[in-house]
């Protein structure tokens, strides 16, 4: 497991942009029910704008621009890439330890957003590639995927419980990545321990509700929303 770097964010943005450029903007996105690829791109660009404001202004009050509604795949990719480039510039100028408003636990720094936005883009790249009917697992590197699992366990899930969006899990899922020898297990939930093994990518996609769990204990636990 490792924290994402600017190079990781740059690579994720490039992969997302390329996936969008080769997509059907009207294609349905299974991981985001009711959304098309266009809707998904609008969402990611809006999150980038909101994040940039949170770093520059130190508040959550940013208002993204109204997205275009009539772009083809190439135009949609280009529009997104402009917002992604602005975000990367903001994060680089702030520096990893630069102050920023954040919505989660951990340091209130630009580095927190670098991590969050890298995972945002990676999972949604998987969504776009999957919407085209292709095998998308290769867009997620195991070590970064495992950091994404840890982010869910340490930040998203506790936040969901704290905000009353979900009930605490009745078990503690002790997650182990079979393709990352020596990586620490990640613990999620409260209650009796239940050990779960799988590839880092498979476990990440399961927690993000992109892949149905095959373990009935995990399936029952994840009827609760551990992510937004």
ZIRA-V199424 format. One record per residue. N is the residue number from 1. PHI is phi as a letter, one per 40 degrees, with the letter a starting at -180 (none if undefined). D_FIRST is the distance of its C-alpha to the first C-alpha in whole Angstrom. Layout:
n=N phi=PHI d_first=D_FIRST
n=N phi=PHI d_first=D_FIRST
//
This chain:
n=1 phi=none d_first=0
n=2 phi=a d_first=4
n=3 phi=c d_first=7
n=4 phi=c d_first=9
n=5 phi=b d_first=12
n=6 phi=d d_first=16
n=7 phi=c d_first=16
n=8 phi=c d_first=13
n=9 phi=c d_first=16
n=10 phi=c d_first=19
n=11 phi=c d_first=18
n=12 phi=c d_first=17
n=13 phi=c d_first=20
n=14 phi=c d_first=22
n=15 phi=c d_first=21
n=16 phi=c d_first=22
n=17 phi=d d_first=25
n=18 phi=c d_first=26
n=19 phi=c d_first=25
n=20 phi=c d_first=28
n=21 phi=c d_first=30
n=22 phi=c d_first=31
n=23 phi=c d_first=31
n=24 phi=c d_first=34
n=25 phi=d d_first=34
n=26 phi=c d_first=35
n=27 phi=c d_first=33
n=28 phi=c d_first=32
n=29 phi=b d_first=28
n=30 phi=c d_first=28
n=31 phi=c d_first=24
n=32 phi=b d_first=27
n=33 phi=d d_first=30
n=34 phi=g d_first=33
n=35 phi=b d_first=31
n=36 phi=c d_first=32
n=37 phi=d d_first=30
n=38 phi=d d_first=32
n=39 phi=d d_first=31
n=40 phi=c d_first=27
n=41 phi=c d_first=28
n=42 phi=d d_first=30
n=43 phi=c d_first=27
n=44 phi=c d_first=24
n=45 phi=c d_first=27
n=46 phi=c d_first=28
n=47 phi=c d_first=25
n=48 phi=d d_first=24
n=49 phi=c d_first=28
n=50 phi=c d_first=27
n=51 phi=c d_first=24
n=52 phi=d d_first=26
n=53 phi=c d_first=29
n=54 phi=c d_first=26
n=55 phi=c d_first=25
n=56 phi=c d_first=29
n=57 phi=c d_first=31
n=58 phi=g d_first=29
n=59 phi=b d_first=30
n=60 phi=c d_first=29
n=61 phi=c d_first=32
n=62 phi=c d_first=32
n=63 phi=b d_first=34
n=64 phi=c d_first=32
n=65 phi=c d_first=35
n=66 phi=c d_first=37
n=67 phi=c d_first=35
n=68 phi=c d_first=37
n=69 phi=b d_first=38
n=70 phi=b d_first=40
n=71 phi=c d_first=38
n=72 phi=c d_first=37
n=73 phi=c d_first=34
n=74 phi=c d_first=34
n=75 phi=c d_first=35
n=76 phi=c d_first=33
n=77 phi=c d_first=30
n=78 phi=c d_first=32
n=79 phi=c d_first=32
n=80 phi=c d_first=28
n=81 phi=d d_first=28
n=82 phi=c d_first=30
n=83 phi=c d_first=28
n=84 phi=c d_first=25
n=85 phi=c d_first=26
n=86 phi=c d_first=27
n=87 phi=d d_first=24
n=88 phi=c d_first=22
n=89 phi=c d_first=26
n=90 phi=c d_first=25
n=91 phi=c d_first=22
n=92 phi=c d_first=23
n=93 phi=c d_first=26
n=94 phi=c d_first=24
n=95 phi=g d_first=22
n=96 phi=d d_first=18
n=97 phi=c d_first=20
n=98 phi=c d_first=23
n=99 phi=c d_first=24
n=100 phi=a d_first=24
n=101 phi=c d_first=25
n=102 phi=b d_first=22
n=103 phi=b d_first=23
n=104 phi=b d_first=20
n=105 phi=c d_first=19
n=106 phi=g d_first=17
n=107 phi=c d_first=18
n=108 phi=c d_first=21
n=109 phi=b d_first=20
n=110 phi=c d_first=20
n=111 phi=c d_first=16
n=112 phi=c d_first=16
n=113 phi=c d_first=17
n=114 phi=d d_first=16
n=115 phi=c d_first=12
n=116 phi=c d_first=15
n=117 phi=c d_first=17
n=118 phi=c d_first=14
n=119 phi=c d_first=13
n=120 phi=d d_first=17
n=121 phi=c d_first=18
n=122 phi=c d_first=15
n=123 phi=c d_first=17
n=124 phi=c d_first=20
n=125 phi=c d_first=20
n=126 phi=d d_first=19
n=127 phi=d d_first=22
n=128 phi=c d_first=25
n=129 phi=c d_first=24
n=130 phi=c d_first=25
n=131 phi=c d_first=28
n=132 phi=c d_first=29
n=133 phi=g d_first=29
n=134 phi=b d_first=26
n=135 phi=c d_first=23
n=136 phi=b d_first=20
n=137 phi=d d_first=17
n=138 phi=c d_first=17
n=139 phi=c d_first=16
n=140 phi=b d_first=13
n=141 phi=c d_first=10
n=142 phi=d d_first=8
n=143 phi=c d_first=5
n=144 phi=c d_first=6
n=145 phi=c d_first=8
n=146 phi=c d_first=6
n=147 phi=c d_first=5
n=148 phi=c d_first=9
n=149 phi=c d_first=9
n=150 phi=c d_first=9
n=151 phi=c d_first=11
n=152 phi=c d_first=13
n=153 phi=c d_first=14
n=154 phi=c d_first=14
n=155 phi=b d_first=16
n=156 phi=c d_first=17
n=157 phi=c d_first=19
n=158 phi=d d_first=20
n=159 phi=c d_first=22
n=160 phi=d d_first=23
n=161 phi=c d_first=25
n=162 phi=c d_first=26
n=163 phi=c d_first=28
n=164 phi=g d_first=29
n=165 phi=c d_first=28
n=166 phi=a d_first=27
n=167 phi=c d_first=28
n=168 phi=d d_first=25
n=169 phi=c d_first=24
n=170 phi=c d_first=26
n=171 phi=b d_first=24
n=172 phi=b d_first=20
n=173 phi=c d_first=18
n=174 phi=c d_first=16
n=175 phi=c d_first=13
n=176 phi=b d_first=12
n=177 phi=c d_first=10
n=178 phi=c d_first=13
n=179 phi=b d_first=11
n=180 phi=b d_first=8
n=181 phi=d d_first=11
n=182 phi=g d_first=10
n=183 phi=c d_first=7
n=184 phi=c d_first=8
n=185 phi=c d_first=10
n=186 phi=b d_first=11
n=187 phi=b d_first=14
n=188 phi=b d_first=16
n=189 phi=h d_first=20
n=190 phi=b d_first=23
n=191 phi=h d_first=25
n=192 phi=d d_first=25
n=193 phi=c d_first=22
n=194 phi=b d_first=21
n=195 phi=c d_first=19
n=196 phi=b d_first=17
n=197 phi=b d_first=16
n=198 phi=i d_first=15
n=199 phi=c d_first=13
n=200 phi=d d_first=10
n=201 phi=c d_first=12
n=202 phi=c d_first=15
n=203 phi=c d_first=14
n=204 phi=c d_first=13
n=205 phi=c d_first=16
n=206 phi=c d_first=18
n=207 phi=c d_first=17
n=208 phi=c d_first=18
n=209 phi=g d_first=21
n=210 phi=c d_first=21
n=211 phi=a d_first=21
n=212 phi=c d_first=23
n=213 phi=c d_first=22
n=214 phi=c d_first=24
n=215 phi=c d_first=24
n=216 phi=c d_first=27
n=217 phi=c d_first=25
n=218 phi=c d_first=22
n=219 phi=d d_first=25
n=220 phi=c d_first=27
n=221 phi=c d_first=24
n=222 phi=c d_first=23
n=223 phi=c d_first=27
n=224 phi=c d_first=25
n=225 phi=c d_first=24
n=226 phi=c d_first=20
n=227 phi=b d_first=20
n=228 phi=c d_first=23
//
